[in-house]
Amino acid sequence: MTRRQDDAALAQQPAVSLLERVHNQVRDVLGSAARFTPARLALVVLTAMIGVSTLLLLLPVSSARGTRTSLVDALFTAVSAITVTGLVTVETGTHWSTFGLVVIMATIKVGGLGVLTLASLMSLSVMRRMGLAQRVITASETKAERLAEVGGVLRTILVTSTGFEAATFLALVPYMIATEHRPGESLFLGLFYAISAFNNAGFVPEAAGTTQYLGDPFFSIPIAVAVFVGSLGFPVILVVVRNWRTPKHWTLHAKLTLYTSALLFVGGWLGIAAMEWGNPDTLGAQSTGTKLLASAFASVMPRSGGFSTVDIGAMQPETHLFLDILMFIGGGSGSTGGGIKVTTFALLALSIWAEVRGNPDVEVFRRRIPQETIRQAIGVLALSVAIVLVASMALLAMTPYTLDQVLFEILSAFGTVGLSTGITADLQTAAKYVLIACMYVGRLGPMSLGAALAMRESKRVVRLPVERPIVG
């Protein structure tokens, strides 16, 4: 090696060393944040995603008219996309250009993927805080907790989500071509719908909306399946894929999520069909097959899907209340769905049933649920109810709409569902910010609360005497 080559090699060493030091420092900071403050990490990442998406949507090129979108509408759309909600203040299919739609589609993908990844990081952070015995029990009960390597988690989520999106895409594109869409348009619509459906976003890129597909199985079934699978959650999907031939090896979480989701789907299907069967503004004039398919499709969407083949605003008030309950429950833990989560609802129902029967333990599938888990479920429920009540009162004070309409809109935002009675676009600016806050907290709040409650558990050496107050 010549002297000049030696000098060049020596000159490069400080730069390489500096890059390594910066990389190690960033890794240490992120590792520390993920381990000790998972809720704060989720808050920062989600906020950063919203900021980038809002700036892109503010660009004139994002608008179909080439003009600048207002800040509140760009922010509303960005939050709705990153939280995979689907509520909109401007028509997605007409207001945004192709570039704007691509930004929204990419934001939905990143939002769904990022939330799942953060949920896994939080779960791993919680495990690090548990004792050795409890970690062993948790690892044996929940196979997803073996994924201690973040890179492995991310790769698995990418493969799983992209695989289901690709299957939905392949199912939709031939149908779009057959329904007189241009080939390029069919490819774009198929991709947009696939990403929006699996990530439970509910954004619709067509000006005619999804009511044009009422009773159409070639559209309704692929979309409904993608929404339902996406709402189950990555931990459930992973367990089922690994042990699809041996259901007895499924984790308690997977069983609870699958059984409860199935019951909610069947109950929602029957309930919506019964209440809307004779409604002339929704299903009354349709054939029996169309009524059954549309009711089933509508039953899946409160899981957090947000698509609708019937006019939600024209539904009966009792149907609105029924959908309110389904939206508040939401999807599975670690999924792209919102709400208090299916497992939280199941645990609360099981605890009530155990209390009615006088059973001191909450038991299901030959397993006993620890009391601290029940307390966490009650905490998530109480905080969620408080948020919905405060937001509803605020919106009632700001708008002329009825409690039925306001509560539906708030629950749709908090549950990151995207269904609407049609009032979102007409809300004043302050009311839009209320819904923005609901979408933000709905995506971040219950998940962060569950992690925070789990990590704050501590043992006490001295305990106070017991005295029972009168209940009821």
N, C-alpha and C positions, 0 to 999 in steps of 0.2 A: 504494500500500500504506500502511495506517495505521501509527501508531507502535506500537499494540498488536500488530499482525501482525508488525512487524519484531522486537519483543521475543520473540514466540513462536517466530519462525524462528531467532533467535539462541540461544534456550534449547534448541532441538532439536539444534543443531549439535554440542555436546560429546557428547551421547548417541550420535548417529550415528557420530561419529569414534571413540568408545570401542568400539562394536560392531565397527567395521571393524578396529580394532587387535586386538581379541580374536580376530576371525575370521582375520586374517592370522597371528597368533601360533600359533593352533591348526593352521592349514594348514602353516606352516613346520615345526612340531614333527612333525606326521604325515608331511610330505614328507621330513624328515630321517630319521625312523625307518624309513620305507619304503625309503629309498635306502641307508642305511648299516647298519641292523640289521633286516633282514627277518625273521629268525628270532625276534627279540625282539618285533617287532610282532605276528607270528602268535601267539606265546605269550600276549601281553596280551589280544588280541582274543578268542581262544578261551576263555581263562579267564573273561573278563567275560561272555561268552555263557553259560557254564556257571553262573555265579553267579546271573544273572537268571532262567534257566530253573529252577534249583533252588528259588529263593525262591517262584516261582509254583506249582510243584508241591507245596510244603510247605503251601500254603493249604488249609484244609478243603474249600473249594469245588471243589478239583481232584479230590477223592476221591469215589467213587460213594456211600460211606457217610456223607459229610460229616464225616469225622474227619481228623486230621492224620496224614499219612504220615511214617514214620520218616525221619530225615535221610539215612541210608545208602541207602535205597531211592529217595528223591527225587533224591539226587545221582547214584546209579547210572543212573537213567532219564534225567536231564538230560545226563549225559556220553554215554550211549548214543545219545541223539537228536542232540546237537550234533555228535558224531563220525560220525553216520549209520551206526551199528553195528547195533542191533536186539536186542542181548542184554537180557534183562529179569529182574528179581528178583521182580516181581509181575506178574500177568496183565494185559496191556494192556486187553483187552476187558471185564474185569470190575472191576478195581480202580479205574480212573480214570473220572471223570464226563465228560460232554460237554465241559465247560470244560477239564478235564485233557487230554482227547484233542486239543482245539484247540491247547492249549499245546504238546503234543508235536509235532503236525503243523507248527505254525509254527516250532518249534525245528529240526525236520528241514529245512524249507525254508531257513531262515537258515543252518543249518550247512552244507548242501550248497552254497548260493550263496556263503557266506563263504569256504569252503575254496577254491573255484574262483577267487574274486577274489584271495585271498591268494597262490595259486599263480601267477597272472598278475603280481601285484605283485613277487613274488620273481624271476620270470623277467626282468622289466624291470629290477629292481635289479641282477641279474647282468650284464645287457647293458651297464649303465652302467659297470661295472667292467672290461669287456673293452676291448682296444685297438681302434683304428679299423678295421684290416684284419679282425679277427675279428668285429667287429660287422657289417661288410658281408657277410661270409660267412654269418653266422648269419641275418641278415635275408633273404638270398636262399634259404637252405635252409628256414627256418621262417616261413611267411607270418603265423602268429599273432603273431610278435614285432613286426609293424608297428603293433600296437595300443598305441602309447606313451601314448595318452590314457586315463587310468583311467576317466573317465566313459564313453568309448566301449566299453571292455572290459566294464564293468558292464552297460551297455545290451544289448550283444550276448549276454552270458551270460543276462540276464533273459529276453530274447526266445527264445533257444534252449531254455532249461530249461522255461520256462512253456509254450512251444509243444508240446514232447513230453509234458509233464504233461497239457495240455489234450486231446491226442489219446488218451492212455491213459484219461483221465476219460470221454471220449465213447464209448470202446469198452466200458467197464465198466458205466456206468450203465444202459443198456438191459438188459444181462444181469442186473444186480442186481434190477431191477424184474420181469424175467421169472421170477426164482427166488423170488418171493413176498416180497421185501423191500418195505417201505413206501416211497413215493416220496421222502419226506424222508430216510429212512435210506439209500436207494439213492444219493442225491446225496452224502451225507456219506461213505459208504463208498467211492464212486468217487473222490472227491477225496482222501481219506486214502490209499487204495491207490496212486493215481497219483503223489502226492508221495513216498510212502514207496518206491515202486518206482524211479522215475527217479533219486532221490537215493541209491539203494542202501541204504536204512535197514533194511528188513525188519520194521518194526513192523506188527502185525496188530491191527486194532480190533475183531475179532469174537471172542467167547468160544469158539466152535467151532474157531477157528484156520483154517489153510489146508489142513489134511488133508482137509477136506470137499470140496475141489476136485480131488482126485486124479483124473487122467485127463480133466479137463474142459478142452477147448481154448479155450472162450470166456473162461476166467479165466487159464489158464496162459500162453497165447500173448501177450496184451497185457502181462502182468506181466513175462514173460521178455524180451520185446523192449525194454521200458522199462529194465529192469535192464541189459541188454547195452549199449544205446546210452549210458546214463548212465555205464557203466564205461569207455567209450572215452576220454572226456575232451573238454573244450571245444576244445583245439587241433585235435584230429582231426575233430570234428564240423564245425568252421568250415571246415577245408580241404576236406572232402568236399562240403559244401553249396556252396561257391564253385566247385569244380571237379569236380562229379559226372559230367560228360560226358567229362572228360579225365583219367583216372587217372594218366597220365604226368606230370601237373603236381602230383600229390600230394607232400607233403614226405616226407623219409625217416622222420621220426617217425610220420607218419600211416600210412605203409606198414608199418612195423615193428609198430605197435600193431594194425592191422587184421589182418594176416597171422597174427601170433602169437596174437591173441585167437581167431581162427577155428580155428587148430590146437588151441588149448587146449579150445575148446568141443567140437570133434569128438572129440578124444582123451578128454575127460571124459565125453562122451555114451557112447562105446563102452565105456570102462572101467567106468563105473557100471552100465551095462546088463549087462555080462558078469558082474560080481561080485554083483549083486543079483537077477539074473534068476530064480534058483530059491529065493531067501530067502523062506520062508513068512510072515515077519513084516513084509516090506516089499512086494515086487513079485511074489512067487511065485504068489499066487492070482489075479493080475490078467490081463486079456486082453493079447494082443500089442501092440495099439495103445496101451493104457494104459501098459504097460511102456516102450514107446519114448518116449511123450510125457513120462512122469514122469522118465525118465532124462535126457532133453534138458533138462527144467526144472531138475533137480538139478545138471546140468553148468553151467548159467548162474549159479546162485546163489553158488558160491564166488568169483565175480568180486567179490563184496561185497554181494550181494543179500540173503541171509539168510532168504528165504521157503523153505518146505518143504512138499511135499504128501505126504511119507512120514515115518515116525518115524525121525529121525536116530539116536536111541539104539538102535534095533533093527537098524541096519545091521551088516554084517560088519566085523570089525577091519581087514581089508585095505582096505575101502571108506573107513573112517575115515582111514587113513594116506594114501590117494589124495586124499581131500578136504583133508587137512592140507597137502599139497603145493600144491594149487590155491589154497587160502586164503592161503598164504604168498606166492605170486606176486601175487595180487590183481588190481586193475584197471589202467587206463591212467594215465599221468602227467597231472596236472591234472584228474583226474576225481573223482567222489565215492567211488571205490573206494579200498581200502587196500592193504596188503601192500608188497612191495618194488617193485612195479609191473611191468607187462608188458614195457616196454622194457628195464628193468634185467635181467630174466630173459633176454630175447632177446640183449642185448649179451654177457652172461656165456656163453650157449650158443655164440654166434658166436666169441667169443674162444677157447673151448675147442676148437672145430672148427678154427680157424685154427692153433692150437698143434699139434693132431694132424696136420694136413696140412703142418706146417713152414712155414706162410706167416707172414712177419714182420708183415704188416698184417691187421687185421680189416676185411673188406670185405663189403658187402651192397648190393644194388640199384645196382651200379656206383658205389658211394661207399666211401671209406675212413674208418673211425671213428678219431678221434684217441685217442692213448694216455691222455690225461688224462680222457677220458670213460669209458674202461674202468676206470681207477683209481677214479673216482667210483662206478661200479657195484659194484666190489669192496668199497669202503668202506661203501656202503649195505647190502650183503649181510652183511658181517662184523658191523656194529652190530646189525642186525636179528636175526641168529642169537644174538648175545650176550643181547639183551633177552629173547628167547623162552626161552632156556635158564635164565636167572636167575629169570624169572617162573614157569617150570614147576617148578623146584626149590622155590621158595617155596610154591607151591600144594600140591605133594606133601607138604611138611612140615606144612601146616596142615589137610589134609583126608585122609579115608580112601580116596579114589578112586584108581583105577589110572592108570598113565602114559598109557594110551590116552585115557581120559576127560579128564585134566588137560591134556595136550598139545593136544587138540582144542579145548578151551575157551579156552586161552591164544592159540592161533593164530586162533581166531574173533574174539577181542577185539582182538589186535594187527592183524589184517587188516581190522578193522571190518566183519566179515561178518555176524555175528548168528546163525549156525547154532549149535545146542547139542545135546548128548547128553542134556539134561534135568537137569543138576546145578546150574545157576546159581542157581535159587531156593532151593536147600537149603544153599548155602554159608554159613559163618559170616561175621561182619562183617569180620574181617581179610582173609579170602579175597576178599570182594567188593571191598575197596579195592585188592587186587592187580589184579583185572580192570579196575577203573576206571583205574588207572595204565596198564595195557596199552592200553586204548582211547585214552586221552589221548596216549600216546607213539606209538601206531600211526598216529594221524591226523596228528600233528605231526612226529614224529621223522624218518622217511626223507626227507620233503619238505624239512624244514629242513636236514638233513644235506647233501642234494644241493646246495642253494643255498650253504651255508656252505663246502663243499668247492670249489665253483666259484669263489667269491669269494676264497678264500685262496690261489689259484694265484699264484705269483710267479716271476720270473726270477732266476737266480743267476749272478753274474759268475764265481765260482770254483767248480769242481766237482771232487770227489774222484776219485782213480783208481778204475778198474773192476777188480773181482775177483769171479769167479763161484763161489758155494758149490755144493755138490752137492745136487741136488733129486731126491727119490725114492729 
